[in-house]
Amino acid sequence: MKANFTLAIMTILFSLFFLVVALRMPETNSSTPVGPAEWPIIVLTFMLIMGIMLFIKTFLEVKRGTNVSEESTGQDPELDVNAKEKEGMDHSHWFILAAIAAYVFLLPIVGFLIVTPLLFVFLAWFLGIRRISHLVTMTVAGSAGFLVLFIYLLGIPFPRGTGVFRALSLFVY
């Protein structure tokens, strides 16, 4: 609990300090809706909100006494459950690394529009999400979020792929 309070306070102070600095940045003429001055403000605002949410969540847990057993024994009560869950995943980082390497290799060939949802589905399934509705929702929302953020707000194009993949991506962006 003490670590969560410390992290929350440090996050709040850090984001507040740099938010004040970012708000003092001069305006620039940018061709994109989110320019160099707005981007840090957006990130720092989200960081501030997350720090406040962590502080409130930790405060409410302490008030309810949710983690009293954890503090009194000094050991996480979920440790045994997590150890059993991860027993078969000792070398899972190699699978994740291989998936990312395949993604980087296929990205210029197949393009962002096809290979990114495949990576999202594989990683989510590999990390334990088994419900199809959650996989589809996360994949569509994540891919759409990246498209909107990078292509439409920041004006940074993604690889389109070659051949039919390029033609397909031209319909979307």
QUIQUI-V41414 format. One record per backbone hydrogen bond with DSSP energy under -0.5 kcal/mol. NH is the residue of the N-H (numbers start at 1). CO is the residue of the C=O. If there is no record, write none. Layout:
<<NH;CO> <NH;CO>>
This chain:
<<5;1> <6;2> <7;3> <8;4> <9;5> <10;6> <11;7> <12;8> <13;9> <14;10> <15;11> <16;12> <17;13> <18;14> <19;15> <20;16> <21;17> <22;18> <23;19> <24;20> <24;21> <25;22> <30;28> <34;153> <35;33> <39;35> <40;36> <41;37> <42;38> <43;39> <44;40> <45;41> <46;42> <47;43> <48;44> <49;45> <50;46> <51;47> <52;48> <53;49> <54;50> <55;51> <56;52> <57;53> <58;54> <59;55> <60;56> <61;57> <62;58> <63;59> <64;60> <65;61> <66;61> <68;65> <71;67> <72;68> <73;69> <74;70> <79;76> <82;78> <83;79> <84;80> <85;81> <86;82> <87;84> <89;86> <92;89> <94;91> <95;91> <96;92> <97;93> <98;94> <99;95> <100;96> <101;97> <102;98> <103;99> <104;100> <105;101> <106;102> <107;103> <108;104> <110;106> <111;106> <111;107> <112;159> <114;111> <115;111> <116;112> <118;114> <119;115> <120;116> <121;117> <122;118> <123;119> <124;120> <125;121> <126;122> <127;123> <128;125> <129;124> <130;128> <135;131> <136;132> <137;133> <138;134> <139;135> <140;136> <141;137> <142;138> <143;139> <144;140> <145;141> <146;142> <147;143> <148;144> <149;145> <150;146> <151;146> <151;147> <152;147> <153;148> <154;149> <156;150> <157;155> <162;109> <165;162> <167;163> <168;164> <169;165> <170;166> <171;167> <171;168> <172;168> <172;169> <173;169>>
